[in-house]
Each structure stands twice: as structure tokens, then as C-alpha cells.
Amino acid sequence: MATSPGAIGSRSIVSPSPTLRSIVKRCLEFPIERPAYSELERWQAAIDARPAFAVAIGAKPSVLTPAA
């Protein structure tokens, strides 16, 4: 992850699925003691900054679909 935003280890991925991104977010927010994962936390911060991710996790309403 240190070399590019879409790399995990030596394998490069185009874009992790929204499901994987939301699972990583939830796991990083668990109130448990764990070692620091600075590169994973940096990656998650970059994902959190994306407006589409906020819509995907329900933190922000979509402008494309009317609210029910």
C-alpha cells in the first residue's frame, strides 16, 4: 500500500469493492487495542474523503435518487 493507493502488498488492485472498503472502515473503528496500521489508516482516510463512499455507506444521501 505504500507504493500506490490501490496496492496491497505486491499485488495491485484496480479498486476494492465498496463492501471491502466499508468492512475495513468498521474494523478500524472497533474499540479494541491493536497495533497501528499507518498505511491502512492512510488508505482509509483517502477512501473516507470520497463523496461517493459517504453515499455508499449511508452517511450522505445520494443526489441521484430521491429520498423516500
DAKA-V214983 format. One record per backbone hydrogen bond with DSSP energy under -1.0 kcal/mol. CO is the residue of the C=O (numbers start at 1). NH is the residue of the N-H. E is the energy in kcal/mol with one decimal. If there is no record, write none. Layout:
BEGIN
co: <CO CO>
nh: <NH NH>
e: <E E>
END
This chain:
BEGIN
co: <4 6 8 11 17 18 19 20 21 22 23 24 25 27 30 37 38 39 40 41 42 43 44 45 47 50 51 52 53 54 54 55>
nh: <7 13 11 8 21 22 23 24 25 26 27 28 29 30 32 41 42 43 44 45 46 47 48 49 50 54 55 56 57 59 60 58>
e: <-1.5 -2.8 -1.7 -2.6 -2.3 -2.3 -2.1 -2.5 -2.1 -2.2 -2.7 -2.5 -1.1 -1.0 -2.1 -2.9 -2.2 -2.4 -2.6 -2.2 -1.9 -2.1 -3.0 -1.3 -1.8 -1.4 -1.6 -2.4 -2.1 -2.1 -1.4 -1.1>
END
